[in-house]
């Protein structure tokens, strides 16, 4: 959705003489909803602006470093594979080394697009893992689909590409939309069935809800009709004014199709059909209908914002529950670049030691095992998880 900055429309914001009566509960709610919608729009716009910028910098600054890191990591993997049969390793050391080699190989397999390289890495993985890479991956995919089915009622299907975050997200969104549509149809059928039986008519509360929803829809249509009457470009003789009205009418059509009442009211403000005092003079019942539509508009914006956040996390491998903010993405990327540069430097030191001092393998192994145990005990990700997430989120 395109975010457009429009005039602020709040009751009491017109700069009166100070003698205005206190706002009613419905008026306060109207102002609150307008403010929250504006804030939510700004947040969504920030995500829509920040993600492409992050994506471009990620490709420009981080991907080249990841290429270097992957090359060094593959060399380390081959050194570990070659040294896995060395004398002096205890049974526990050897078991830990097998696990580490299998983990490193699996991460590199996910990161490479070269078929020959993937096959070579799979051979290393399968020499050290209890289960072959392809069999393990097939089992993991079935487990993911089972969780989606059992926990969320989502059937991802057999053709979904679980290695593609975008494909998974599209499939989940399609399933959720279909589920919502089915639920709406079932509710409508249930209401129709109850309405057709004398003893099972909707209760008073249900009738009020239905009437409120109908009134809210009529309120949106009424505002749209007034705009359409005033903005119809065919009735305008001046070419410049006709062009302006055509643009405004297109915005009105888009807002009406999406049920965005606030956009329609703000267009009325731009077209000088209304001012804040007009809203202040509305009756309480009409204002309640407006508030109902605005609350739905706010909820939709919140869903869009959550979707933008979730899509970003899925694309780049972040925790979907991480409290990320668009303004912090550049700093986050800078920190990732620094961390990756440090990791590359450390990896080069380790490679040199493994090449020149075979006995270093045992020391490195025990340091790595201790690091992983400490990370697990602290509830923190393993040292290379940051890199693994980036690799899988390419």
Order of alpha helices (4+ residues) and beta strands (2+ residues): alpha-alpha-alpha-alpha-alpha-alpha-alpha-alpha-alpha-alpha-alpha-alpha-alpha-alpha
